[in-house]
Amino acid sequence: MDSGATSANPFFHPTILIYEGGAAPRPLVEFSMSDIEQTYTGPERVFSGVQPSGNLTLGNYLGAIKRFVEMQDRHDCIYCVVDMHAITVWQEPEDLRRATREVAAAYMAAGVDPKRSILFNQSKVLAHAELAWIFNCVARMGWMERMTQFKEKSGKHKERASLGLFAYPALMAADILAYKATHVPVGEDQKQHVELSRDIAQKFNNDYNCPGFFPLPEPVIQGVATRVMSLRDGSKKMSKSDPSDLSRINLTDDHDTIANKFRKAKTDPHPLPGHVDELKDRPEARNLLGIYAAFADEELISVMDKFAGAQFSQLKNELTELTIAKLSPITDEVTRLMADPGEIDKVLEDGATRAREIADPIMTEVRRIVGFV
C-alpha cells in the first residue's frame, strides 16, 4: 500500500475465506463484500491489533501475528498496537512504553512489512478516541453487559472495574470502523466483540439514515490454533496475566525455559488419540497437538496420525524442538530491534501518518452526519 488507501471498486470484491485447520486450509465459510453489506461500495480493508500489556506469548503469535503476516500478501492491512485498550487495567507508564515498542518489534520480527502494511500505535491517531465516544452514544448498555470478556476480567467486583473496561468494545468498534475495515482477523475469544462492532455499525447507519456508510465487519478466524490454551489448564486461554509463568510460552523465553514449560505442561494418563472426535474431553491433548500443527503448518488430523498411540513425552519433545526452531529467529530479531527504540518509533510514526490519511476524511464525514459544526 502507498498511503493505505485503495481505489474503491464496487464491482470487484475478492473472496475471503475463513479457515479451519492448518496450512493446507479447507474453506469453512466463503463470503464476498456483497454478503457483508449490499449498499457498502468501499474498498476491502483488514484491521487488527494486539494489546501491549505484559510479555507477548505463544498465543499472541499463533493466534494473531502469524496470521497478520500471511494476510498482508493478499489484502490492504492495518495493524495496530492497541495501547489505549491496555490502560483499561492499570499499566506502569514506563512498562507500557516498553511493551508498545516490543509488540511493534514482534510484528516486524515475525514478518509484518511496515512498507506494505500500516503499523502504528492506537494513541497516535485521535480518531479512535473520538469515534469511540460517538459509538458509546450509539451502543446500548445491555449490549455491553452481555460481553463475556468484561464478566471474566471484572470478576465478582464489577463495581471496582474501570469504565474503560466496560466500554472496551465500543473502542474496538471505533478501531475497526475509523478505517471502514471490512475484515478483522481475531481469535475465537474476540469474535463476540467483532459481532458487536457490526451491531454498532448497523445502528449508526440506521439511526442517521446513512445506509452503507459503515461496512459490517466480518471476523476472520483462521488456523488450528485460533485460541491457544494454558499449559497448566487446557480449558483456559493462554494469558499474559496468568499468575503462573508455567502456563504460557513467552516470546522472550530461552531454550531451556521453553523445554521446561513443555515438560511440565499438564497432560492426562492416556496415549495420544488418533481421531479428532476423541479430543472432545481431552483439552490438554488438543492444545499441544494444535500448537504443533500450527507451527508445522499441517492439518490437525495429519499431526494426530503422526502421534496416534504415542505417549505425551514424545509429543512434548518434538514440540519443544519445533517451537524453538520457529521462535528463535523471531526472538533474536525482537532483541535486535529493541536495542534501537528510535527506529521502532519512526516506523510507528510513519504508520500513524498513513493511518490518519485514511481515518481523517472518514471522521470528517462522521461529524457531518452526526451534526457537529
N, C-alpha and C positions, 0 to 999 in steps of 0.2 A: 504494500500500500504506500501511497505517497503521503497525503495528509490523513489517511484513514478513511476518507470519503470514497464512495463508489458511485458511479453513474447509475441512477435509477433506471431500471428497465422492467416495466410491469409484465412484459411478455416472456421474460427469461427468469425462471426460478429453478436453480439447481436443486436436485433432490438431496435431502439429508436423511441419513439412516440412523436409527437408534439400534445399537447392537447389544447382543448378549454373547458372552464367550470371550475367546482370546483374540489373537492377532489375525486369524483367518475368520473374520466375522461373518455371522449369519444375520441377515436383516430380521429384526424383530418387528419394527414399525417403520414404514416408509411414508414420508409426507413431503409436500412441497408448500411453498408460500400460500398457494390458493387454499390449502387446508387450514392455515393459521388464521387468516382474516381476508375474506373476499375483497374488501374495499381497501386494504393496505397495499399500496403500489410502490413502496420504497424499496431500497436495497436490502439484501440479506446481510446480517452482521452478527458476529459471535461476540459475546461478552461473558467473562467470568473473573473471579477473584479469589485470593487466598488471604486469610487473616494473619497479621504479624503478631501473634500472641504466643510466646513460648517457642521452643525448638520445633522446626519442621520435622515431620515424621514420615515414615514409610507410607502411611495412609494419605498424607498430602501429596506425595509423589505419584503413587499408583492411582489414587482416586481423582487427581486433578492435573498436576503439572505435566505428567507423561502424556496425557490426552491433549493438553493445550498444544504441545509440540506437534502432534500428529495433525491437528486441525488447521494449523496455520498454512499448511501446504495447499489447502483447498478453499479456504474462506478468508474473508476480511475479519481479523480478530483484534479485539481489545482486551488486554489482560491487566488486571489491577491488583495492587496491594491494598487491601481494604483496611487502612489504618483507623478510619472513623468507626468501623464496626468493632475494632479491637477494644476501644475505650468504653464499650458498654459494660465492661468489667474493669476494675482498676488496673492501670498499667503504669509502671515507673517510667517517667518520660525518657530517660536515657536508654532503658531497655526497649522501649517502643521504637526509638530511632534506630537502634542496632538491629532489632528484629525486622523492621521495614526494609532496611538495606539487605538483610540476609535473605528475605523472601525474594526480593528482586534479583539477587545474585543466584538464587536457586533456579528461578525461571530461566535465566541466561545460561547457567551451567548445564541445565537439562536439555537446552536446545532451542528455547524461545528466542527468536531473532528480532531484536528491537527495531530493525530496519524494515522487516516485513510486517510485524505485528506492532501494535501500540502497547507500550509497557509504561505504567506510571503508578503513583500512589494517589489514592482517592482524595485525600485532603487538599491536593493541589488544584482540584477542579471544583469550583464553588457550586456548579450546577447540581452536584449530588445532594448537598445540604438544602439548597433552595427547593428542588423538586421533591425532596423527602417531606418538607413541610407541607407542600401542596397536597401530596399524597396522604399525609396524616389527616388532612381535612376531607379527603375523599373516602378513605378506608373507614370501616366500621369497627367499633370496639369488639364486637362479637367475633369478627374475623381474627383479630389479633389474639383473643383469648383462646382460640382453638389451636394455635400454633404449638406443636409438641415440644419444639426446642425451648420455648420460653418456660414451659412447665418443667422440663428437665433441668434447665440451668438455674431457675429461681427456687426450685425445690419446695420445701414446706413454708418458706418465709418469703412469699411473693411481695409482701409489703416492704421488704428490705431491698428488693431488686431495683435497679435503675430504670427510669422511664425509657431511657435509650434501649435497654434490653427488651422491653415490651414492644417498642415501636421499631425495632430492628428490621422487621420485614418490609416496612414502608421505605426505609433507606435502601434495602436491597432492590426493591422495585424501581426506585429512582436511579440506582446504579445502572440497571439494565436499560431503562426507558429514556434516560438522558441521552442515549445514543440510538434510540429506536432499535435496539438489538432484537433480533428475531429468534436466536438460538442461544441457549445457556448450558454449557457443559457443567454438570454438577454430579455429586454423589447422591445416593438414594436419600440421605438424611436432609438434603436441601430441596428435594423435589416439591415438597409442600409449599415452600417459600416462593418458588417459581410459579406454582399454580396460583398463589395469592397475587403475584405480580400481574398475572393475566386478568384476575378479577378486578384489580385496581385500574388497569388499563381500560378494560371494558366499561367500567363505571364512569371513568373520566370521559371517555368517548361519548357515552350516553348522556351523562349529566350536562355536558357542554355542547351537545348536538354537533359533534365533530366526528362522525363515523370514520373509522380507519386512520385517525390521526396517530394514535399509538398502535403498533402491532401487538398481537397477543403472543408473547414469547413462549417458546417451547423448551422444556428441559431436554437435554441430550444426555442420555445415560449410556455409557459405553464400557465395554470390557468386563472381565470376570471379577475384577477387584474394585467394583464401584463403591464398596464400603468395607474397608479393611478393619478387622476387629482386633480387640485387645489380645495380647499373647497370654494374659492371665485369666481371661474370661471371654470365650468365643461368642457370648451373647451381647457383649458391649462393644461399642465402636472404639477403635484405637484413638486415643485422645492425648493432646499435649498437656491437658490439665489433670490427667490421672495421677494420683499421689505416688503410684508405683512406677518407677522408671523401667522396671522389668516388663511393663505392659506394652511397651512400644519400642520400635526401632527408630532412633533419631538419625537424621541425615548426617549428623556430626559424629556418630558413634564410630569408634575404631574397630578393626577387625576382631579383636579379642572380645570386645563388648557385644558385638553382633552375634558372635558364636555363642557366648554365654547366655544371651537372652533367648536365642532359639533353643538352646539346650534345656533351658528351664521353662520353656513355654508349656502351658497346660495341655495335656492330652487325655485320652481315655485308654482303657486297657486293651482295646480290641485292635486287630490288624486293620490296615487301611482298606477301605471299601473299593469295590470295582464298578459300582453303578451310582449315578447321581442321586437316585431316589433313596439310597442308603445314607446320604448325608443329612437328611432331614433332622434327625435328633443327635447329630454329631457336629456341633458348631466349630469346635477346635480343629477337627479334621478338615472341614470345609474351608476354614480360614487359611490354614497352612497350604493346602492344595491350591487354593485360589491365588495366594501370593506367588507360589511357584509358577502357576500358569501365566499370570500377568507378567512376571519377569521373563519367562521363557517365550512369550508371545505365542502361546499354544492354547488350544481349546481345553477347557477343564476336563472333558471326557478323555482326551489324549493323555493328560497328566495322570488321571486316575487309572487308566490302563497300564501306565508305566509302573505305578506304585501299588497296584492291587495286591493285597495279601501281605505286603511288606509291613515291618514294624515302623513306628513313628521315628525311631532313631535314624533309619536310613533316609527318610524324607528330610529330617532336620539337618543332617549332614550335607545333603546335596543342596538344600535350600540355603544353607549358610554360605556355601561356596558361590552359588549363583547370585545371591544378594550382594556379597562383597564385590564380585566381578562387575555387577551393574552399577552399584552405588559409588564405588571408589573414585572413578573419574569425575563424577559429579561433585563429590565431597571435596576433592582436590581443587577443582575449579572454583567452588564457592570460597574456599580458603584463599585462593589467589585473588579473587575479585574483592573480597572483604578487606584485603590489605591496602586497597586503594578506594576508600569510600567516595572520594570526589568523583571518580569515574562513574560509579553507580548513580550518584546524584545527578550527573549530567544526562545519563540515559533516562532517568525518571523525569527530569525537567523537560527534555525533548518530547518524551511521550505525553506529558501533561499538555504541552503546547498543541500537539496534534489532536489530543482528545478534546481540547477546548474548541478547536476548529469545527468539530462535529457537533458538540453539545451546545455551543453558544447560539447558533441560529435556531435550533430546536427550542431552546429556552425562551428566545425572543418570541416565538410563535405561541408557546405555552402562556406567557404573560399576557399576550394579546387575547388569547382565548378565555383566560380566567377573568380578565377585566382590569388588570393592573395598568396604571397610567405610566 
